[in-house]
Amino acid sequence: MPHLHDCLVIGAGPAGLVAATYLARFRRDIAVVDAGCSRAARIPKTHNAPGFPLGVSGPRLLQRLQEQAGTYGVGITRGRIDRLVREDDAGFRATDSDNREWRARTVILATGIVDRLPAMDGGEGACQAAIDAGVLRLCAVCDGYEARDERIGVLAPADEALEHALFLRTFSPRVDAIRSHAGEPRDDLRGKAAAAGVVLLPPLRRLSCDERACEVEFEDGSVRAYDTVYPVLGSDNQSQLALSLGAEVDGEGALRTDARQQTTVDGLYAIGDVVSALNQIAVAVGHAAIAATAVHNRLPRNPRRASRSRFDPESIDA
């Protein structure tokens, strides 16, 4: 039988790593399993992460968080958990794609979301290169400030394109809404966009980017260049493990949690982007602190034993 841990943390993005650090500092027996595809790893540089006034790249932030967790003995096992079942007597059993097993009294899911990226000349590699160059951006809340005064295009279905374009008018006077496919927006959005100087353009035919800008060709044959394009095409919540246990999700597939980040399955917690909330590193870190503390408090107490001290030479390990 696999060893029974106090908690299994699935996912080692910012949320999972902070939860692991808290639990290790609570002196809990934990395991961390990560598939190696954190959304944060795509970030070329974020200026929204607290404590980094000059910004920090996603990979560097993950490295720092891994180093911090490692200070308390946290190790990360690379693997993709593809099965999670409830054991009535002990908690949960998880199995990865290599048939390795973990058992834990509680589980924290930090599995995140996967962004839907636009079709682009050059494929997925070209998308990542454009993200790295800052000409393709995935989060207006995160980096709209960095795109201030640029020529911005928002690629999305008509309603979403106008809504996000209106939000981005906070940062630039030159924002266009680009239909990802044919369709008309709501009348109220059309009026608000017109008042804000946002133009709704024809559907996209082709998108290409280099390190300086993106070029959009429309179905009517016209072409426009943008300093930044924001694709708002949705995302896929990685909530399948929780769903297999009967956990409840909202209309977008995000897990529902209570004030302690527990899902509707007892002992199963969820943190970060997989939960319906503002998808921000700072939010994920807050989720992690709440969930880890809740897990610690629900588990049997783990009082520290007396140990030999330089102040008390007669004390002994109990």
C-alpha positions as CSV (number, residue, x, y, z in Angstrom):
1,M,0.0,0.0,0.0
2,P,1.3,3.5,-0.8
3,H,2.2,5.7,2.1
4,L,-0.7,7.8,3.4
5,H,0.1,11.5,3.2
6,D,-1.7,14.2,5.1
7,C,-2.2,16.0,1.8
8,L,-1.6,15.6,-1.9
9,V,-1.1,18.8,-3.9
10,I,-1.8,18.3,-7.6
11,G,-0.2,21.1,-9.6
12,A,2.9,23.1,-8.9
13,G,2.1,26.5,-10.3
14,P,2.1,29.5,-8.0
15,A,-1.0,28.3,-6.1
16,G,0.3,24.7,-5.6
17,L,3.8,25.8,-4.6
18,V,2.5,28.3,-2.0
19,A,0.1,25.7,-0.6
20,A,2.9,23.2,-0.3
21,T,5.1,25.7,1.4
22,Y,2.4,26.5,4.0
23,L,1.7,22.8,4.7
24,A,5.4,22.0,5.0
25,R,5.8,24.8,7.5
26,F,2.8,23.3,9.4
27,R,5.0,20.2,9.5
28,R,2.6,18.2,7.5
29,D,3.4,15.1,5.4
30,I,2.7,16.1,1.8
31,A,3.3,15.1,-1.7
32,V,3.3,17.4,-4.8
33,V,2.7,16.0,-8.3
34,D,3.0,18.3,-11.3
35,A,2.5,17.8,-15.0
36,G,4.9,20.6,-15.9
37,C,2.5,22.8,-17.8
38,S,1.7,25.7,-15.5
39,R,0.0,28.6,-17.2
40,A,2.4,30.9,-15.4
41,A,5.3,29.5,-17.4
42,R,4.0,31.3,-20.4
43,I,4.4,34.8,-18.8
44,P,7.3,36.7,-20.3
45,K,7.2,39.3,-17.5
46,T,4.5,40.2,-15.0
47,H,4.4,43.5,-13.0
48,N,1.4,42.4,-11.0
49,A,3.2,39.9,-8.7
50,P,3.6,41.5,-5.3
51,G,7.2,42.1,-4.3
52,F,8.7,42.5,-7.8
53,P,8.7,46.2,-8.6
54,L,10.7,45.7,-11.8
55,G,8.6,42.7,-12.9
56,V,9.4,39.0,-13.0
57,S,9.1,36.3,-15.7
58,G,6.8,33.4,-15.1
59,P,9.6,30.8,-15.2
60,R,11.7,32.8,-12.8
61,L,8.8,33.2,-10.4
62,L,8.1,29.5,-10.5
63,Q,11.8,28.8,-9.8
64,R,11.8,31.2,-6.8
65,L,8.7,29.5,-5.4
66,Q,10.2,26.1,-5.9
67,E,13.3,27.1,-4.1
68,Q,11.3,28.5,-1.2
69,A,9.2,25.3,-0.9
70,G,12.4,23.2,-1.2
71,T,13.8,25.1,1.8
72,Y,11.2,23.2,3.9
73,G,11.9,19.8,2.2
74,V,9.2,19.9,-0.4
75,G,10.0,17.8,-3.5
76,I,8.0,17.8,-6.7
77,T,7.2,14.6,-8.6
78,R,6.8,15.1,-12.3
79,G,3.7,13.3,-13.5
80,R,0.1,13.8,-14.7
81,I,-2.6,12.6,-12.3
82,D,-5.3,11.1,-14.5
83,R,-7.4,9.3,-11.8
84,L,-8.6,10.3,-8.4
85,V,-10.8,8.2,-6.3
86,R,-12.3,8.4,-2.8
87,E,-11.3,5.8,-0.2
88,D,-13.9,5.7,2.5
89,D,-11.5,4.8,5.3
90,A,-8.5,7.0,4.4
91,G,-9.2,9.8,2.0
92,F,-8.1,9.7,-1.6
93,R,-6.0,7.6,-4.0
94,A,-4.5,9.2,-7.0
95,T,-2.9,7.5,-10.0
96,D,-0.7,9.1,-12.7
97,S,-0.3,8.1,-16.4
98,D,2.7,5.9,-15.4
99,N,0.5,4.0,-12.9
100,R,2.2,5.4,-9.9
101,E,0.0,5.8,-6.9
102,W,-0.4,8.3,-4.0
103,R,-2.7,8.1,-1.0
104,A,-3.7,11.2,1.1
105,R,-6.2,12.2,3.7
106,T,-6.9,15.4,1.8
107,V,-6.2,16.7,-1.7
108,I,-5.6,20.3,-3.0
109,L,-6.2,20.7,-6.7
110,A,-4.1,23.5,-8.3
111,T,-4.5,22.3,-11.8
112,G,-5.4,25.6,-13.5
113,I,-6.8,26.3,-16.9
114,V,-5.5,26.0,-20.5
115,D,-6.0,29.1,-22.7
116,R,-7.4,28.7,-26.1
117,L,-5.0,30.3,-28.5
118,P,-5.8,31.7,-32.0
119,A,-4.8,29.9,-35.2
120,M,-1.7,31.7,-36.4
121,D,0.8,31.5,-39.3
122,G,3.5,29.3,-37.8
123,G,1.3,27.3,-35.4
124,E,1.7,27.0,-31.6
125,G,5.4,27.9,-31.7
126,A,4.6,31.2,-33.4
127,C,2.0,31.9,-30.8
128,Q,4.4,31.4,-27.9
129,A,7.0,33.5,-29.7
130,A,4.5,36.3,-30.0
131,I,3.6,36.0,-26.3
132,D,7.2,36.1,-25.4
133,A,7.6,39.3,-27.5
134,G,4.6,40.9,-25.9
135,V,2.7,41.4,-29.1
136,L,0.2,38.7,-28.2
137,R,-1.2,39.1,-24.6
138,L,-3.5,36.8,-22.7
139,C,-4.6,38.9,-19.7
140,A,-5.7,42.5,-19.9
141,V,-5.9,42.7,-16.1
142,C,-2.3,41.5,-15.8
143,D,-0.7,43.7,-18.5
144,G,-3.1,46.2,-19.9
145,Y,-0.9,48.9,-18.3
146,E,2.1,47.7,-20.3
147,A,0.1,48.1,-23.5
148,R,-1.0,51.7,-22.8
149,D,-1.2,54.0,-25.8
150,E,-0.5,51.1,-28.2
151,R,-2.6,50.0,-31.2
152,I,-4.6,47.2,-29.6
153,G,-6.9,44.6,-31.2
154,V,-9.2,42.3,-29.3
155,L,-10.0,39.0,-31.0
156,A,-13.1,37.3,-29.7
157,P,-16.8,36.7,-30.5
158,A,-18.6,40.0,-31.1
159,D,-20.0,40.5,-27.6
160,E,-16.8,39.5,-25.8
161,A,-14.7,41.5,-28.2
162,L,-16.6,44.7,-27.5
163,E,-16.7,44.1,-23.7
164,H,-12.9,43.6,-23.5
165,A,-12.2,46.4,-25.9
166,L,-14.2,48.7,-23.7
167,F,-12.1,47.6,-20.7
168,L,-8.9,48.2,-22.6
169,R,-9.9,51.7,-23.4
170,T,-8.7,52.4,-19.8
171,F,-5.2,52.0,-21.3
172,S,-5.3,53.2,-24.9
173,P,-7.3,55.4,-27.1
174,R,-6.8,53.1,-30.1
175,V,-8.7,49.8,-29.5
176,D,-10.4,47.7,-32.1
177,A,-12.8,44.8,-31.6
178,I,-12.1,42.0,-34.1
179,R,-14.7,39.3,-34.6
180,S,-13.3,35.8,-34.3
181,H,-16.2,34.6,-36.4
182,A,-19.3,36.0,-37.9
183,G,-22.0,37.3,-35.6
184,E,-23.6,40.5,-34.3
185,P,-23.2,42.0,-30.8
186,R,-25.9,43.1,-28.5
187,D,-27.4,46.6,-29.3
188,D,-26.4,48.0,-25.9
189,L,-22.7,47.0,-26.4
190,R,-22.7,48.4,-29.9
191,G,-23.9,51.8,-28.6
192,K,-21.3,51.8,-25.7
193,A,-18.5,50.9,-28.1
194,A,-19.5,53.7,-30.5
195,A,-19.5,56.2,-27.7
196,A,-16.0,55.0,-26.6
197,G,-14.6,55.1,-30.2
198,V,-14.3,51.3,-30.4
199,V,-14.8,49.9,-33.9
200,L,-16.2,46.4,-34.5
201,L,-14.3,44.9,-37.4
202,P,-15.1,42.0,-39.8
203,P,-14.2,38.4,-38.9
204,L,-10.6,37.4,-38.9
205,R,-9.2,35.5,-41.9
206,R,-5.5,35.3,-41.0
207,L,-3.3,36.4,-38.1
208,S,0.5,36.7,-38.2
209,C,3.0,38.2,-35.7
210,D,6.6,39.0,-35.5
211,E,8.6,40.4,-32.6
212,R,7.3,43.9,-33.2
213,A,3.6,43.7,-34.1
214,C,0.7,41.6,-35.3
215,E,-0.9,41.8,-38.7
216,V,-4.6,40.9,-39.1
217,E,-6.2,40.1,-42.4
218,F,-10.0,40.3,-42.4
219,E,-12.6,38.4,-44.4
220,D,-13.3,41.4,-46.5
221,G,-9.6,41.5,-47.6
222,S,-8.5,44.5,-45.6
223,V,-5.4,44.4,-43.4
224,R,-4.5,46.2,-40.1
225,A,-1.4,46.1,-37.9
226,Y,-1.5,46.1,-34.1
227,D,1.2,46.6,-31.5
228,T,-0.7,44.1,-29.3
229,V,-3.5,41.6,-29.9
230,Y,-5.5,40.2,-27.1
231,P,-7.2,36.9,-28.0
232,V,-10.3,36.3,-25.8
233,L,-11.3,32.9,-26.9
234,G,-11.9,31.3,-23.6
235,S,-10.1,28.6,-21.7
236,D,-10.5,25.0,-20.5
237,N,-10.7,24.5,-16.8
238,Q,-8.7,21.5,-15.7
239,S,-11.4,20.3,-13.3
240,Q,-11.8,16.7,-14.6
241,L,-10.4,15.0,-11.5
242,A,-12.9,16.8,-9.3
243,L,-15.7,16.2,-11.7
244,S,-15.0,12.5,-11.5
245,L,-15.7,12.7,-7.8
246,G,-19.0,14.6,-8.3
247,A,-17.7,18.1,-7.5
248,E,-19.9,21.0,-8.6
249,V,-18.8,23.5,-11.2
250,D,-20.2,26.7,-12.5
251,G,-21.4,27.3,-16.0
252,E,-17.9,27.8,-17.3
253,G,-16.5,24.6,-15.7
254,A,-14.8,26.3,-12.8
255,L,-15.0,24.5,-9.5
256,R,-17.3,25.8,-6.8
257,T,-15.6,26.2,-3.4
258,D,-16.6,27.5,0.1
259,A,-14.9,30.1,2.2
260,R,-12.1,27.7,3.0
261,Q,-11.5,26.7,-0.7
262,Q,-13.2,23.3,-0.1
263,T,-15.1,21.9,-3.1
264,T,-18.5,20.2,-2.7
265,V,-16.5,17.0,-2.1
266,D,-15.4,16.7,1.6
267,G,-11.6,16.8,1.9
268,L,-11.1,18.0,-1.7
269,Y,-9.9,21.6,-2.0
270,A,-9.3,23.7,-5.1
271,I,-7.2,26.9,-5.6
272,G,-6.0,29.2,-8.3
273,D,-7.4,29.5,-11.8
274,V,-9.4,26.2,-11.7
275,V,-11.7,28.0,-9.2
276,S,-14.1,30.6,-10.4
277,A,-12.4,33.9,-9.5
278,L,-10.1,36.6,-10.9
279,N,-7.3,34.7,-12.6
280,Q,-4.4,36.4,-11.0
281,I,-1.2,35.2,-9.2
282,A,-2.1,37.3,-6.1
283,V,-5.5,35.6,-5.9
284,A,-4.0,32.1,-6.4
285,V,-1.6,32.8,-3.5
286,G,-4.4,33.9,-1.3
287,H,-6.4,30.7,-2.2
288,A,-3.3,28.7,-1.3
289,A,-2.9,30.2,2.1
290,I,-6.6,29.7,3.0
291,A,-6.8,26.1,1.7
292,A,-3.5,25.0,3.3
293,T,-4.5,26.4,6.7
294,A,-7.9,24.8,6.4
295,V,-6.3,21.4,5.7
296,H,-3.9,21.7,8.6
297,N,-6.8,22.6,11.0
298,R,-9.0,19.7,9.9
299,L,-6.2,17.1,10.3
300,P,-5.3,15.4,13.7
301,R,-3.1,17.7,15.8
302,N,0.7,17.2,15.3
303,P,2.3,18.6,18.5
304,R,6.0,18.9,18.3
305,R,8.0,16.6,20.7
306,A,10.5,17.9,23.1
307,S,14.1,17.9,21.8
308,R,17.5,18.4,23.2
309,S,18.3,22.1,23.6
310,R,21.5,24.0,24.3
311,F,19.4,25.8,27.0
312,D,18.3,22.6,28.6
313,P,21.0,19.9,28.5
314,E,18.8,17.5,30.5
315,S,16.0,17.5,28.0
316,I,15.6,14.4,25.8
317,D,13.8,13.6,22.7
318,A,10.3,12.3,23.6
